[in-house]
Amino acid sequence: MSVTRRDVLEELERQSDASTGKRTSVESLADALAADERTVREQLDGLESCALADIDANGRVRITVTGEELLALDLDEMIVVDAEVTDRG
């Protein structure tokens, strides 16, 4: 089974909290998802680029308010893509 960004975001919501600042680890997420840490880390990087997850300097992670609100919409289908970097130089 491949782990999607939605899978990671949903598990992140279970293990962290935006309003209290409670964070979790990549290792804990990977264990809960039965996935390797590298895959989870890649998905988290994409979620962070879309402001759905926050990763601190120590690598601890939490869901953002935006991430919680997106999940609260309870959409049947959700596509989360990397934010596009635009060079306006």
FITOR-549105 format. One record per atom (N, C-alpha, C): x, y, z; residue in one letter; atom name. Coordinates in nm, 3 decimals. Atoms other than C-alpha are relative to their C-alpha. Example, Ala and Ser with C-alpha at 12.3 -4.5 7.8 and 13.67 -1.06 7.14 Angstrom:
       u       v       w res atom
   0.089  -0.119   0.000   a    N
   1.230  -0.450   0.780   a   CA
   0.090   0.120   0.000   a    C
  -0.082  -0.119  -0.006   s    N
   1.367  -0.106   0.714   s   CA
  -0.077   0.109   0.073   s    C
! end
This chain:
       u       v       w res atom
   0.084  -0.118   0.000   m    N
   0.000   0.000   0.000   m   CA
   0.088   0.124   0.000   m    C
  -0.075  -0.125  -0.001   s    N
   0.136   0.340  -0.090   s   CA
  -0.070   0.100   0.091   s    C
   0.052  -0.098  -0.094   v    N
   0.093   0.619   0.162   v   CA
  -0.018   0.133  -0.074   v    C
   0.029  -0.126   0.068   t    N
  -0.075   0.930   0.025   t   CA
   0.015   0.117   0.097   t    C
  -0.005  -0.120  -0.085   r    N
  -0.054   1.286   0.150   r   CA
  -0.122   0.007   0.090   r    C
   0.121  -0.002  -0.083   r    N
  -0.411   1.253   0.270   r   CA
   0.016  -0.095   0.118   r    C
  -0.025   0.095  -0.109   d    N
  -0.315   0.944   0.474   d   CA
   0.086   0.065   0.108   d    C
  -0.092  -0.063  -0.094   v    N
  -0.030   1.136   0.633   v   CA
  -0.069   0.116   0.073   v    C
   0.070  -0.112  -0.061   l    N
  -0.246   1.444   0.694   l   CA
  -0.101  -0.049   0.104   l    C
   0.098   0.054  -0.094   e    N
  -0.520   1.237   0.860   e   CA
   0.067  -0.055   0.125   e    C
  -0.071   0.052  -0.117   e    N
  -0.270   1.060   1.085   e   CA
   0.063   0.114   0.079   e    C
  -0.056  -0.117  -0.067   l    N
  -0.102   1.390   1.162   l   CA
  -0.105   0.068   0.086   l    C
   0.108  -0.059  -0.078   e    N
  -0.439   1.522   1.276   e   CA
  -0.026  -0.081   0.127   e    C
   0.021   0.085  -0.118   r    N
  -0.476   1.225   1.512   r   CA
   0.110   0.019   0.104   r    C
  -0.114  -0.003  -0.091   q    N
  -0.130   1.274   1.661   q   CA
   0.044   0.139   0.042   q    C
  -0.044  -0.135  -0.034   s    N
  -0.097   1.653   1.679   s   CA
  -0.120   0.094   0.009   s    C
   0.108  -0.096  -0.014   d    N
  -0.298   1.968   1.738   d   CA
   0.053   0.140  -0.029   d    C
  -0.044  -0.134   0.038   a    N
  -0.268   2.311   1.580   a   CA
  -0.019   0.101   0.112   a    C
   0.031  -0.102  -0.100   s    N
  -0.432   2.507   1.861   s   CA
   0.087  -0.011   0.125   s    C
  -0.085   0.017  -0.118   t    N
  -0.222   2.358   2.143   t   CA
   0.148  -0.005  -0.035   t    C
  -0.139   0.011   0.043   g    N
   0.095   2.324   1.937   g   CA
   0.060  -0.138   0.023   g    C
  -0.048   0.136  -0.023   k    N
   0.120   1.952   2.021   k   CA
   0.059  -0.055  -0.130   k    C
  -0.071   0.054   0.117   r    N
   0.370   1.791   1.784   r   CA
   0.024  -0.149   0.016   r    C
  -0.033   0.141   0.002   t    N
   0.463   1.439   1.688   t   CA
   0.129  -0.017  -0.081   t    C
  -0.123   0.028   0.075   s    N
   0.755   1.271   1.514   s   CA
  -0.030  -0.074  -0.130   s    C
   0.011   0.075   0.126   v    N
   0.807   1.132   1.167   v   CA
  -0.005  -0.149   0.031   v    C
  -0.005   0.141  -0.037   e    N
   0.887   0.799   1.332   e   CA
  -0.136  -0.051   0.048   e    C
   0.131   0.039  -0.052   s    N
   0.554   0.789   1.514   s   CA
  -0.104  -0.008  -0.114   s    C
   0.090   0.003   0.115   l    N
   0.364   0.874   1.195   l   CA
   0.027  -0.122  -0.087   l    C
  -0.037   0.115   0.084   a    N
   0.554   0.611   0.997   a   CA
  -0.046  -0.131   0.063   a    C
   0.046   0.122  -0.070   d    N
   0.481   0.345   1.262   d   CA
  -0.151  -0.017  -0.013   d    C
   0.146   0.007   0.005   a    N
   0.110   0.428   1.266   a   CA
  -0.051  -0.032  -0.140   a    C
   0.040   0.022   0.139   l    N
   0.092   0.420   0.886   l   CA
   0.062  -0.126  -0.061   l    C
  -0.073   0.117   0.051   a    N
   0.311   0.109   0.851   a   CA
   0.074   0.035  -0.129   a    C
  -0.073  -0.050   0.117   a    N
   0.526   0.307   0.609   a   CA
   0.143   0.032   0.042   a    C
  -0.137  -0.036  -0.034   d    N
   0.893   0.387   0.586   d   CA
   0.008   0.152   0.024   d    C
  -0.014  -0.140  -0.040   e    N
   1.011   0.718   0.733   e   CA
   0.028   0.091  -0.119   e    C
  -0.033  -0.084   0.117   r    N
   1.148   0.846   0.402   r   CA
  -0.127   0.040  -0.076   r    C
   0.125  -0.028   0.070   t    N
   0.807   0.819   0.235   t   CA
  -0.084   0.101   0.078   t    C
   0.078  -0.091  -0.083   v    N
   0.634   0.991   0.526   v   CA
   0.063   0.139  -0.001   v    C
  -0.070  -0.129   0.002   r    N
   0.898   1.266   0.532   r   CA
  -0.025   0.073  -0.133   r    C
   0.028  -0.060   0.131   e    N
   0.849   1.327   0.157   e   CA
  -0.142   0.056  -0.006   e    C
   0.138  -0.047  -0.002   q    N
   0.473   1.354   0.205   q   CA
  -0.015   0.122   0.090   q    C
   0.006  -0.115  -0.092   l    N
   0.520   1.590   0.501   l   CA
   0.060   0.125  -0.064   l    C
  -0.060  -0.116   0.069   d    N
   0.747   1.814   0.293   d   CA
  -0.101   0.063  -0.095   d    C
   0.103  -0.051   0.091   g    N
   0.469   1.845   0.035   g   CA
  -0.113   0.068   0.076   g    C
   0.105  -0.061  -0.082   l    N
   0.211   1.916   0.305   l   CA
   0.046   0.133   0.058   l    C
  -0.053  -0.126  -0.054   e    N
   0.436   2.181   0.457   e   CA
   0.003   0.108  -0.108   e    C
  -0.006  -0.099   0.108   s    N
   0.480   2.351   0.118   s   CA
  -0.137   0.058  -0.032   s    C
   0.138  -0.047   0.021   c    N
   0.100   2.385   0.105   c   CA
  -0.060   0.059   0.128   c    C
   0.042  -0.055  -0.129   a    N
   0.079   2.517   0.464   a   CA
  -0.103  -0.088   0.072   a    C
   0.090   0.093  -0.068   l    N
  -0.104   2.203   0.583   l   CA
   0.069  -0.068   0.117   l    C
  -0.079   0.057  -0.109   a    N
   0.177   2.086   0.814   a   CA
   0.110   0.099   0.035   a    C
  -0.109  -0.085  -0.045   d    N
   0.442   2.262   1.018   d   CA
   0.109  -0.088   0.059   d    C
  -0.115   0.077  -0.048   i    N
   0.787   2.111   1.072   i   CA
   0.095   0.097   0.067   i    C
  -0.090  -0.092  -0.070   d    N
   1.006   2.275   1.338   d   CA
   0.146  -0.037  -0.026   d    C
  -0.144   0.018   0.022   a    N
   1.385   2.299   1.348   a   CA
   0.051  -0.135   0.050   a    C
  -0.039   0.131  -0.054   n    N
   1.403   1.971   1.545   n   CA
  -0.064  -0.116  -0.075   n    C
   0.065   0.104   0.079   g    N
   1.198   1.782   1.287   g   CA
  -0.132  -0.047   0.056   g    C
   0.132   0.033  -0.057   r    N
   0.888   1.765   1.508   r   CA
  -0.107   0.065  -0.087   r    C
   0.101  -0.045   0.097   v    N
   0.569   1.810   1.310   v   CA
  -0.137   0.008   0.065   v    C
   0.139  -0.011  -0.043   r    N
   0.212   1.922   1.366   r   CA
  -0.084   0.043  -0.119   r    C
   0.093  -0.046   0.100   i    N
  -0.093   1.985   1.157   i   CA
  -0.021   0.151   0.021   i    C
   0.032  -0.143  -0.012   t    N
  -0.180   2.349   1.085   t   CA
  -0.152   0.016   0.009   t    C
   0.144  -0.030  -0.002   v    N
  -0.518   2.516   1.131   v   CA
  -0.058  -0.024  -0.139   v    C
   0.046   0.021   0.137   t    N
  -0.548   2.510   0.752   t   CA
  -0.019  -0.148  -0.029   t    C
   0.011   0.144   0.018   g    N
  -0.485   2.136   0.751   g   CA
  -0.122  -0.057   0.071   g    C
   0.118   0.044  -0.074   e    N
  -0.749   2.081   1.019   e   CA
  -0.129   0.041  -0.071   e    C
   0.120  -0.049   0.070   e    N
  -0.998   2.294   0.827   e   CA
  -0.025  -0.078  -0.129   e    C
   0.016   0.079   0.122   l    N
  -0.934   2.104   0.504   l   CA
  -0.061  -0.136   0.031   l    C
   0.056   0.131  -0.037   l    N
  -1.000   1.771   0.674   l   CA
  -0.143   0.012   0.051   l    C
   0.136  -0.020  -0.052   a    N
  -1.311   1.914   0.843   a   CA
  -0.103   0.011  -0.112   a    C
   0.092  -0.006   0.113   l    N
  -1.462   1.967   0.497   l   CA
  -0.054  -0.137  -0.037   l    C
   0.042   0.138   0.022   d    N
  -1.486   1.586   0.480   d   CA
  -0.032  -0.027  -0.147   d    C
   0.017   0.020   0.144   l    N
  -1.444   1.576   0.104   l   CA
   0.023  -0.146  -0.037   l    C
  -0.020   0.136   0.048   d    N
  -1.478   1.245  -0.076   d   CA
   0.136  -0.014  -0.069   d    C
  -0.128   0.000   0.070   e    N
  -1.179   1.333  -0.291   e   CA
   0.074   0.128   0.032   e    C
  -0.082  -0.116  -0.029   m    N
  -0.895   1.563  -0.209   m   CA
   0.134  -0.019  -0.071   m    C
  -0.129   0.004   0.065   i    N
  -0.589   1.641  -0.413   i   CA
   0.087   0.106   0.064   i    C
  -0.095  -0.093  -0.059   v    N
  -0.292   1.798  -0.239   v   CA
   0.125  -0.006  -0.086   v    C
  -0.117  -0.006   0.087   v    N
  -0.014   1.911  -0.468   v   CA
   0.102   0.095   0.061   v    C
  -0.103  -0.090  -0.047   d    N
   0.316   2.083  -0.403   d   CA
  -0.030   0.142  -0.047   d    C
   0.014  -0.140   0.040   a    N
   0.301   2.459  -0.404   a   CA
   0.100   0.030  -0.108   a    C
  -0.088  -0.034   0.111   e    N
   0.447   2.598  -0.723   e   CA
   0.086   0.118   0.038   e    C
  -0.092  -0.109  -0.028   v    N
   0.751   2.814  -0.683   v   CA
   0.005   0.088  -0.123   v    C
   0.001  -0.095   0.111   t    N
   0.729   3.124  -0.898   t   CA
   0.116   0.096   0.017   t    C
  -0.111  -0.094  -0.003   d    N
   1.038   3.327  -0.980   d   CA
  -0.047   0.133  -0.058   d    C
   0.047  -0.131   0.044   r    N
   0.934   3.688  -0.997   r   CA
   0.115   0.098  -0.013   r    C
  -0.122  -0.080   0.002   g    N
   1.294   3.812  -1.016   g   CA
   0.015   0.080  -0.120   g    C
! end
